[in-house]
């Protein structure tokens, strides 16, 4: 009787260990899939965003009289002379 109980507990322990391993592996794969989808979405989003255009001054153009620009950006008043 003792050997049958030991055999059943051993089989149950191995089955539980395998079940825990499969659950952990599937959880890891699901997490890796979610992270890879987010990384691919971030890369596509960065590629589709507009690139900044650098402003260039034309040296030959006549200069108009420059007016000071004043605006408030919410953190304080900015005066550009």
C-alpha positions as CSV (number, residue, x, y, z in Angstrom):
1,X,0.0,0.0,0.0
2,X,2.9,2.3,0.8
3,X,4.5,1.9,-2.6
4,X,1.2,2.6,-4.4
5,X,0.7,5.9,-2.4
6,X,4.3,6.9,-3.1
7,X,3.9,6.2,-6.8
8,X,0.6,8.2,-7.0
9,X,2.2,11.1,-5.1
10,X,5.2,11.1,-7.4
11,X,3.1,11.0,-10.5
12,X,0.9,13.8,-9.1
13,X,4.0,15.9,-8.3
14,X,5.5,15.4,-11.8
15,X,2.2,16.3,-13.4
16,X,1.9,19.4,-11.3
17,X,5.5,20.4,-12.1
18,X,4.9,19.9,-15.8
19,X,1.6,21.9,-15.6
20,X,3.4,24.8,-13.8
21,X,6.2,24.7,-16.4
22,X,3.7,24.8,-19.4
23,X,1.8,27.6,-17.7
24,X,5.0,29.7,-17.1
25,X,6.2,29.1,-20.6
26,X,2.9,30.1,-22.2
27,X,2.8,33.2,-20.0
28,X,6.4,34.1,-21.1
29,X,5.5,33.6,-24.7
30,X,2.4,35.8,-24.4
31,X,4.4,38.5,-22.7
32,X,7.1,38.3,-25.4
33,X,4.4,38.6,-28.1
34,X,2.8,41.6,-26.5
35,X,6.2,43.4,-26.1
36,X,7.2,42.6,-29.7
37,X,3.8,44.0,-31.0
38,X,4.4,47.2,-29.0
39,X,7.9,47.5,-30.3
40,X,6.8,47.0,-33.9
41,X,4.0,49.6,-33.4
42,X,6.5,52.1,-32.0
43,X,8.9,51.6,-34.9
44,X,6.1,52.1,-37.4
45,X,4.8,55.1,-35.6
46,X,8.3,56.7,-35.5
47,X,8.7,56.0,-39.3
48,X,5.3,57.6,-40.1
49,X,5.7,60.7,-38.0
50,X,6.7,63.8,-40.0
51,X,10.3,64.8,-40.0
52,X,11.2,68.4,-38.9
53,X,12.1,70.8,-41.6
54,X,15.0,73.1,-41.0
55,X,14.4,76.8,-41.7
56,X,16.9,78.5,-43.9
57,X,17.5,82.3,-44.2
58,X,17.8,83.8,-47.6
59,X,20.8,86.2,-47.4
60,X,19.9,88.0,-50.6
61,X,16.4,89.0,-49.5
62,X,15.9,92.5,-48.1
63,X,15.3,92.7,-44.4
64,X,12.0,94.1,-43.3
65,X,11.8,96.1,-40.1
66,X,11.5,93.5,-37.4
67,X,8.6,93.7,-34.9
68,X,9.0,92.3,-31.4
69,X,6.8,89.2,-30.9
70,X,5.2,88.8,-27.6
71,X,3.2,85.7,-26.5
72,X,2.3,83.8,-23.4
73,X,3.0,80.0,-23.4
74,X,1.3,79.3,-20.1
75,X,4.6,79.4,-18.1
76,X,5.2,83.1,-18.6
77,X,5.3,85.9,-21.1
78,X,7.9,85.6,-23.9
79,X,9.2,88.7,-25.7
80,X,11.2,88.1,-28.8
81,X,13.0,91.3,-29.9
